[in-house]
Amino acid sequence: MKTMIPFLAGVALLATGADAAPTPRKPARAKTAPRPAAAAVVPKAPLLPSPQGLFVADWIATSGDNRKLPYAVIDKKAATLTLYDAKGKALDQVPVLIGIALGDDATPGVGSKKLDEIGPAEKTTPAGRFLAKFGYAAGRQSVLWVDYANSVAIHAIPADAAKGEKRRERMLSPDPERHRITFGCINVPRAFYAAKLQPLFRKKGGYVYVMPDIKPLEEVFPRLRVHALTTPTITS
């Protein structure tokens, strides 16, 4: 905003002869500071799934294991979710938050426990192939149920998540280990959930493939064995 210098105007001075009212000076323009140079835009680093994640995605696409439904591949080791349409076209990839404990199986009965009854070792995101559909969780919250019996779902970061957990900061971390914080559910970015996942899975659902932490891929996905016989083995 320019600074105006006050001056006297419209005041007649009583004078005779050479004495005349002084001509008011135009207000001086305030000096403006040079505009700062535009900050350089730092491109966002791409999220890359592990070689095993690409191997699983290739198997699904070539075998038609998704049965003409959209699907998502959750790579727990890389802490990413890659979304595909029914034809196997990759649509988006986002970081995820997953169960705090390593493990590929849900503890029997964990789905019927209250959150404060679940022990640290039970907070796992189970691995496997799941037919996922939308439904409601506590509080009438809409979620994409992955493993309904064990209360494992995909949803955005809960609004009531404890601030001390720093879930948003963890989701942005490049360290996959920082992404282990949930009771077993898969947290995704809110915008991705609303704009990409919901529209794609809302009508008929789709498949969710959760890759293992420990187990061999062929044990978690038995149908993968045929693909593995014709494709070079991918090691972790």
URNOR-V142070 format. One record per run of one state. SS is the DSSP state (H for helix, E for strand, L for the rest). FROM is the first residue (numbers start at 1). TO is the last residue. Records with the same first field share a line. If there is no record, write none. Layout:
SS->FROM-TO ; FROM-TO
//
This chain:
L->1-50 ; 64-70 ; 76-79 ; 85-89 ; 96-96 ; 100-109 ; 113-114 ; 118-119 ; 123-127 ; 151-151 ; 157-162 ; 166-166 ; 173-175 ; 183-185 ; 189-189 ; 202-205 ; 211-216 ; 221-223 ; 231-236
H->51-63 ; 110-112 ; 115-117 ; 120-122 ; 138-140 ; 148-150 ; 163-165 ; 167-172 ; 176-179 ; 190-201 ; 217-220 ; 224-230
E->71-75 ; 80-84 ; 90-95 ; 97-99 ; 128-137 ; 141-147 ; 152-156 ; 180-182 ; 186-188 ; 206-210
//
